[in-house]
Amino acid sequence: MVGLKPSERPPTTAVKFLGAGTAACFADLLTFPLDTAKVRLQIQGENQAAQAARTAQYRGVLGTILTMVRTEGLRSLYSGLVAGLQRQMSFASIRIGLYDSVKQFYTPKGSDHSSIITRILAGCTTGAMAVTCAQPTDVVKIRFQASMHTGPGSNRKYSGTMDAYRTIAREEGVRGLWKGILPNITRNAIVNCGEMVTYDIIKEKLLDYHLLTDNFPCHFVSAFGAGFCATLVASPVDVVKTRYMNSPPGQYHSPFNCMLKMVTQEGPTAFYKGFTPSFLRLGSWNVVMFVSYEQMKRALMKVQMLRDSPF
């Protein structure tokens, strides 16, 4: 067996909330360069004039990362990390930490198991709640990741994370911090269903059929399947969300207008731009996050039980 033993008591909502946010931050630290590469690949081609001015052209995940390191330095891979960690502490805590509680809320009384519809509904609910709270951090994160720091195509606009919040609010209004919230709610409702529901079902079946025990191999397989499913269904919405949130005022009238321009100018394959880094990032992120999350829940419950123990 790898890791801590399952707790005798089920984890509390507070433990899940704190554990999810902490595990998501740890996963972000390890996979952030892949997320930055994904953003650069997704926005490439949206503005041909700007692209012509840039000397750096990105090809593939590894090529994008190497080009960024060569032209902008190693730190460019972690541009927007502070906003990314802020996002995860608020975003993941809600969408992952509250998933079981919301699922139980939707499950009819007296029922031993939650249906797939109930799980999907719980995933959509917590995903939408999380985006509503964490949208400004996502906007700032994407702006940093999309900006070039050096060279003739440099478009760096913000001196730091807090400056980005202030500048966006001043130039675009407070609504600018919630720019793209509708495609982001759509995207994260899909991702949350893809991740949480798939992980929930795969893990449940592996345990029910005694294929694996409730430990690292089970968590790894379930998380990998969740990452692939989430990437496959959410990639088109993710590309539209990234382009719309990164666009200057007036470039797109709405997320739907952004989608139409992508189809007419670049073809339907544009919706899967950056799919490989998306899967590498989301797949690895899910594995690290869920494995860490399961261990965090057990560790926090162990601490809580020791604290509650009279001896």
C-alpha positions as CSV (number, residue, x, y, z in Angstrom):
1,M,0.0,0.0,0.0
2,V,1.2,3.5,-0.9
3,G,0.3,6.5,1.3
4,L,-1.8,6.9,4.4
5,K,-4.5,4.5,5.4
6,P,-8.2,5.6,4.8
7,S,-9.6,7.4,7.9
8,E,-12.1,5.6,10.1
9,R,-14.2,8.7,10.0
10,P,-15.4,10.2,6.7
11,P,-13.7,13.6,6.0
12,T,-15.7,16.7,6.9
13,T,-16.7,19.4,4.5
14,A,-14.1,21.7,6.0
15,V,-11.4,19.1,5.4
16,K,-12.4,18.5,1.8
17,F,-12.6,22.3,1.2
18,L,-9.1,22.9,2.6
19,G,-7.6,19.7,1.1
20,A,-8.9,20.5,-2.4
21,G,-7.5,24.0,-2.5
22,T,-4.1,22.9,-1.1
23,A,-3.9,19.9,-3.5
24,A,-4.9,22.0,-6.5
25,C,-2.1,24.6,-5.7
26,F,0.4,21.8,-5.5
27,A,-0.7,20.5,-8.8
28,D,-0.6,24.0,-10.3
29,L,3.0,24.4,-9.2
30,L,4.1,21.3,-11.0
31,T,2.1,21.8,-14.2
32,F,1.9,25.6,-14.7
33,P,4.4,25.6,-17.7
34,L,2.2,23.3,-19.6
35,D,-0.8,25.6,-18.9
36,T,1.2,28.6,-20.2
37,A,2.2,26.7,-23.3
38,K,-1.4,25.8,-23.9
39,V,-2.5,29.4,-23.7
40,R,0.2,30.6,-26.1
41,L,-0.8,27.9,-28.6
42,Q,-4.5,28.7,-28.3
43,I,-4.1,32.5,-29.0
44,Q,-1.7,32.0,-31.8
45,G,-3.3,33.0,-35.1
46,E,-6.1,35.2,-33.6
47,N,-4.4,38.4,-34.7
48,Q,-2.4,38.1,-37.9
49,A,-0.9,41.6,-37.7
50,A,0.3,41.1,-34.2
51,Q,1.7,37.7,-35.1
52,A,3.6,39.1,-38.0
53,A,5.4,41.5,-35.6
54,R,6.5,38.6,-33.4
55,T,9.6,36.7,-34.1
56,A,8.5,33.8,-32.0
57,Q,6.2,31.2,-33.5
58,Y,5.1,28.3,-31.5
59,R,5.0,24.7,-32.7
60,G,4.0,21.9,-30.4
61,V,4.3,21.7,-26.6
62,L,8.0,21.3,-26.3
63,G,8.7,23.8,-29.0
64,T,6.5,26.4,-27.3
65,I,8.3,25.9,-24.0
66,L,11.8,26.0,-25.5
67,T,10.9,29.1,-27.6
68,M,9.6,30.9,-24.5
69,V,12.7,30.0,-22.4
70,R,15.0,31.1,-25.3
71,T,13.3,34.4,-26.1
72,E,11.8,35.4,-22.7
73,G,13.6,33.5,-20.1
74,L,12.7,30.6,-17.7
75,R,10.5,32.8,-15.5
76,S,8.1,33.4,-18.5
77,L,6.8,29.8,-18.0
78,Y,5.5,30.8,-14.6
79,S,4.0,34.2,-15.6
80,G,0.7,34.6,-13.8
81,L,1.5,31.9,-11.2
82,V,0.4,34.1,-8.2
83,A,-3.0,34.7,-9.8
84,G,-3.1,31.0,-10.7
85,L,-2.6,30.0,-7.0
86,Q,-5.1,32.5,-5.9
87,R,-7.5,31.0,-8.4
88,Q,-7.0,27.5,-7.2
89,M,-7.5,28.3,-3.5
90,S,-10.9,29.8,-4.2
91,F,-11.8,27.8,-7.3
92,A,-10.8,24.2,-6.5
93,S,-11.9,24.5,-2.9
94,I,-15.5,25.1,-4.1
95,R,-15.8,22.9,-7.2
96,I,-13.9,19.9,-5.7
97,G,-14.2,20.4,-2.0
98,L,-18.0,20.9,-2.0
99,Y,-18.8,18.4,-4.8
100,D,-19.7,15.5,-2.3
101,S,-21.9,17.8,-0.2
102,V,-23.8,19.1,-3.2
103,K,-24.1,15.6,-4.6
104,Q,-25.6,14.4,-1.3
105,F,-28.0,17.4,-1.4
106,Y,-29.3,16.4,-4.8
107,T,-29.5,12.7,-4.0
108,P,-33.0,11.6,-3.0
109,K,-33.5,10.7,0.7
110,G,-33.2,6.9,1.3
111,S,-31.1,6.3,-1.8
112,D,-27.9,4.4,-1.3
113,H,-26.2,5.6,-4.5
114,S,-26.2,8.8,-6.6
115,S,-27.3,8.5,-10.2
116,I,-25.2,9.8,-13.0
117,I,-27.7,12.7,-13.6
118,T,-27.3,13.6,-9.9
119,R,-23.5,13.6,-10.2
120,I,-23.6,15.7,-13.4
121,L,-25.9,18.2,-11.7
122,A,-23.6,18.4,-8.7
123,G,-20.5,18.9,-11.0
124,C,-22.3,21.7,-13.0
125,T,-23.4,23.4,-9.8
126,T,-20.1,23.5,-8.0
127,G,-18.3,24.4,-11.2
128,A,-20.6,27.4,-11.8
129,M,-20.3,28.5,-8.2
130,A,-16.5,28.3,-8.3
131,V,-16.2,30.4,-11.6
132,T,-18.5,33.1,-10.2
133,C,-16.2,33.6,-7.2
134,A,-12.8,33.1,-8.9
135,Q,-13.3,34.7,-12.4
136,P,-11.1,37.8,-11.7
137,T,-8.1,35.6,-10.8
138,D,-8.6,33.6,-14.1
139,V,-8.7,36.7,-16.2
140,V,-5.5,38.0,-14.7
141,K,-3.8,34.6,-15.0
142,I,-4.6,34.4,-18.7
143,R,-3.5,38.0,-19.4
144,F,-0.1,37.3,-17.8
145,Q,0.3,33.9,-19.6
146,A,-0.6,35.4,-23.0
147,S,1.8,38.4,-22.8
148,M,5.3,38.3,-24.2
149,H,7.9,39.8,-21.9
150,T,10.7,40.6,-24.3
151,G,11.6,41.2,-27.9
152,P,9.9,43.2,-30.7
153,G,6.6,41.6,-30.0
154,S,6.6,42.4,-26.3
155,N,3.1,43.3,-25.0
156,R,3.6,43.2,-21.3
157,K,1.2,45.6,-19.7
158,Y,1.2,44.8,-16.0
159,S,4.0,45.2,-13.4
160,G,2.5,42.7,-11.0
161,T,-0.6,40.7,-10.0
162,M,-2.3,43.5,-8.0
163,D,-1.4,46.0,-10.6
164,A,-3.2,43.8,-13.2
165,Y,-6.4,43.8,-11.1
166,R,-6.3,47.6,-10.7
167,T,-5.4,48.3,-14.3
168,I,-8.2,46.0,-15.7
169,A,-10.8,47.5,-13.3
170,R,-9.7,51.1,-14.2
171,E,-9.5,50.6,-18.0
172,E,-12.3,48.1,-18.6
173,G,-14.4,48.7,-15.5
174,V,-15.1,46.2,-12.7
175,R,-17.0,44.1,-15.3
176,G,-13.7,43.6,-17.1
177,L,-12.6,41.3,-14.2
178,W,-15.5,39.1,-15.0
179,K,-15.0,39.2,-18.8
180,G,-15.8,35.9,-20.4
181,I,-17.7,34.6,-17.4
182,L,-20.4,32.9,-19.5
183,P,-17.9,30.8,-21.6
184,N,-15.9,30.1,-18.5
185,I,-19.0,28.9,-16.6
186,T,-19.8,26.7,-19.6
187,R,-16.2,25.4,-19.8
188,N,-15.8,24.7,-16.1
189,A,-19.2,23.1,-15.8
190,I,-18.1,20.7,-18.5
191,V,-14.6,20.2,-17.1
192,N,-16.0,19.7,-13.6
193,C,-18.4,17.1,-14.8
194,G,-15.6,15.5,-16.9
195,E,-13.2,15.5,-13.9
196,M,-15.4,14.9,-10.8
197,V,-18.1,12.6,-12.3
198,T,-15.6,10.5,-14.3
199,Y,-13.2,10.2,-11.3
200,D,-16.2,9.4,-9.0
201,I,-17.5,6.7,-11.3
202,I,-14.2,5.1,-12.3
203,K,-13.1,4.9,-8.6
204,E,-16.4,3.5,-7.5
205,K,-16.4,0.8,-10.2
206,L,-12.7,-0.2,-9.4
207,L,-13.6,-0.6,-5.8
208,D,-17.0,-2.3,-6.3
209,Y,-15.5,-4.9,-8.6
210,H,-12.5,-5.3,-6.3
211,L,-10.1,-4.5,-9.1
212,L,-8.1,-2.2,-6.9
213,T,-8.2,-1.0,-3.3
214,D,-8.8,2.6,-2.1
215,N,-5.1,3.6,-2.5
216,F,-2.6,5.2,-4.9
217,P,-3.1,2.9,-8.0
218,C,-6.9,3.4,-7.8
219,H,-6.6,7.1,-7.5
220,F,-4.0,7.3,-10.3
221,V,-6.1,5.4,-12.8
222,S,-9.3,7.3,-11.9
223,A,-7.5,10.7,-12.2
224,F,-5.9,9.8,-15.5
225,G,-9.3,8.8,-17.0
226,A,-10.9,12.0,-15.6
227,G,-8.2,14.2,-17.2
228,F,-8.6,12.7,-20.6
229,C,-12.4,12.9,-20.6
230,A,-12.3,16.5,-19.4
231,T,-9.8,17.6,-22.0
232,L,-11.8,15.9,-24.8
233,V,-15.1,17.6,-24.1
234,A,-13.9,20.9,-22.9
235,S,-11.2,21.9,-25.4
236,P,-13.5,23.9,-27.8
237,V,-15.0,26.0,-25.0
238,D,-11.6,26.4,-23.4
239,V,-10.1,27.9,-26.6
240,V,-13.0,30.3,-27.0
241,K,-12.7,31.3,-23.3
242,T,-9.0,31.9,-23.6
243,R,-9.2,34.1,-26.7
244,Y,-12.2,36.1,-25.5
245,M,-10.7,36.8,-22.0
246,N,-7.4,37.8,-23.5
247,S,-8.9,40.0,-26.3
248,P,-8.7,43.9,-26.1
249,P,-12.1,45.7,-25.8
250,G,-14.0,45.6,-29.1
251,Q,-12.2,42.7,-30.8
252,Y,-15.1,40.4,-30.2
253,H,-18.7,41.4,-29.6
254,S,-19.4,38.3,-27.6
255,P,-18.1,34.7,-27.0
256,F,-20.4,33.5,-29.8
257,N,-18.9,36.2,-32.1
258,C,-15.4,34.9,-31.1
259,M,-16.4,31.4,-32.0
260,L,-17.8,32.4,-35.4
261,K,-14.6,34.3,-36.2
262,M,-12.5,31.3,-35.3
263,V,-14.5,29.1,-37.6
264,T,-14.5,31.5,-40.6
265,Q,-10.9,32.6,-40.3
266,E,-9.1,29.4,-39.1
267,G,-11.5,26.5,-39.5
268,P,-13.0,24.1,-37.0
269,T,-9.6,22.6,-36.1
270,A,-8.9,25.9,-34.2
271,F,-11.2,24.6,-31.5
272,Y,-8.6,22.0,-30.7
273,K,-5.6,24.2,-30.8
274,G,-3.3,23.4,-27.9
275,F,-5.1,20.0,-27.3
276,T,-1.8,18.1,-26.6
277,P,-0.6,20.6,-23.9
278,S,-4.2,20.8,-22.6
279,F,-4.2,17.0,-22.1
280,L,-0.7,16.9,-20.8
281,R,-1.5,19.7,-18.4
282,L,-5.0,18.5,-17.4
283,G,-4.1,14.9,-17.3
284,S,-1.0,15.4,-15.2
285,W,-2.8,18.1,-13.1
286,N,-5.6,15.6,-12.3
287,V,-3.2,12.9,-11.3
288,V,-1.2,15.1,-9.0
289,M,-4.3,16.9,-7.6
290,F,-6.5,13.8,-6.9
291,V,-3.7,11.8,-5.5
292,S,-2.6,14.7,-3.3
293,Y,-6.3,15.4,-2.4
294,E,-6.9,11.9,-1.2
295,Q,-3.8,12.0,0.9
296,M,-4.6,15.5,2.2
297,K,-8.0,14.4,3.4
298,R,-6.5,11.4,5.2
299,A,-3.8,13.5,6.8
300,L,-6.1,16.3,7.9
301,M,-8.6,13.8,9.3
302,K,-5.8,12.1,11.2
303,V,-4.8,15.4,12.7
304,Q,-8.4,16.2,13.6
305,M,-8.9,12.8,15.3
306,L,-5.6,13.2,17.3
307,R,-6.8,16.7,18.3
308,D,-10.2,15.3,19.4
309,S,-8.7,12.4,21.2
310,P,-8.8,12.8,25.0
311,F,-5.3,11.1,25.3
